[in-house]
Amino acid sequence: NNNITKKASTMRPFVIDNIRSAKLSNTRFVNAYVSGTVLKLEVCDVSNNGNAITIKDSKDSDSLSSGVARIISLSPTRFVTTFIATADRRLRSIVWDIDNNGVISRKGSMDIFQDMIHTGTTPLSSDKFVAAYYSVELPSAGLVTIFSVNSNGDISLSGGELVSGHTESIRLATLTSNRFVYSSTNENGGDNLLTWNVSDDNVPSPLASTPSAITNDGAITALNYSNIATAVLENSSNTIKINHFKIASDGSFTLKGEKSINAGKHLAVTNLFTTSTSSRIVTAFVNNNNKLKLISWDIDLSSVAR
């Protein structure tokens, strides 16, 4: 069935790479992408009927040393970019504000640590976000840090905690303003899930974990405060598996449902909406014919994906 309708498009006049997007409101989003070695930002509006995309403002940010920029929205008028910015691979986070006309202005920034390789970010609230890292300086551990953002857009490091074990391909998903899920690939190729709590004084602490499939790619999305969905490419069967996990109050995981589909790569998964009884997610991946494939799924929060 052809149930996807193209509404509008726009083309950029230069070569880009490693694009990431974040929703600001129902009609506004922001892109972060690399052109050459420069991180570029642009705010776009979508008309109410979806028939037009208007670029409201664009801005060159900083040069990237390597890797890809992460972008998260804290509110409809504020977002954060995080990327490896310097020759010694220091991680840089920058707060950006957007006015009613869509004009971008740079606020506070912070450079931390060095020799960063893998990063993941997720917002906790309008004034707080999580960043997780893996560094060559910490080959047997990762690092989870909490950042606070004040009303002026200044960033401060509030708290941090090591994650034991080799961690790569870090992915984060927010459950509540003081709880999130950390997903990473360990040294054996296993995809581990770990629940974290954040105290009132912004100290993160791990709760419970569960090992998942042996994988070389994966993605995660929160459905609500106690349910997540993951998509992983399993090495053993060369298939993509969609998993639904229920998270208890103590942070422990229970696998509620799973579905397998044909193999692919470059996985992404996004929650479209959640009601009291179900969620609808979309998975995106490149199939074996190197074509982008999109699949929508309904998840019964009491049972399985379908």
Salt bridges, closest charged atoms under 4 A:
GLU42 OE1 - ARG12 NE 2.89
ASP45 OD1 - ARG28 NE 2.60
ASP60 OD1 - LYS40 NZ 2.72
ASP62 OD2 - ARG92 NH1 2.69
ASP62 OD1 - ARG106 NH1 2.78
ASP88 OD2 - ARG90 NE 3.00
ASP97 OD1 - ARG78 NE 2.62
ASP111 OD1 - ARG92 NE 2.66
GLU168 OE1 - HIS118 NE2 3.71
GLU168 OE2 - HIS166 NE2 2.61
ASP191 OD1 - ARG171 NH2 2.36
GLU234 OE2 - LYS241 NZ 3.55
GLU258 OE1 - LYS241 NZ 3.62
ASP298 OD1 - ARG280 NE 2.67
ASP298 OD2 - ARG306 NH2 3.97
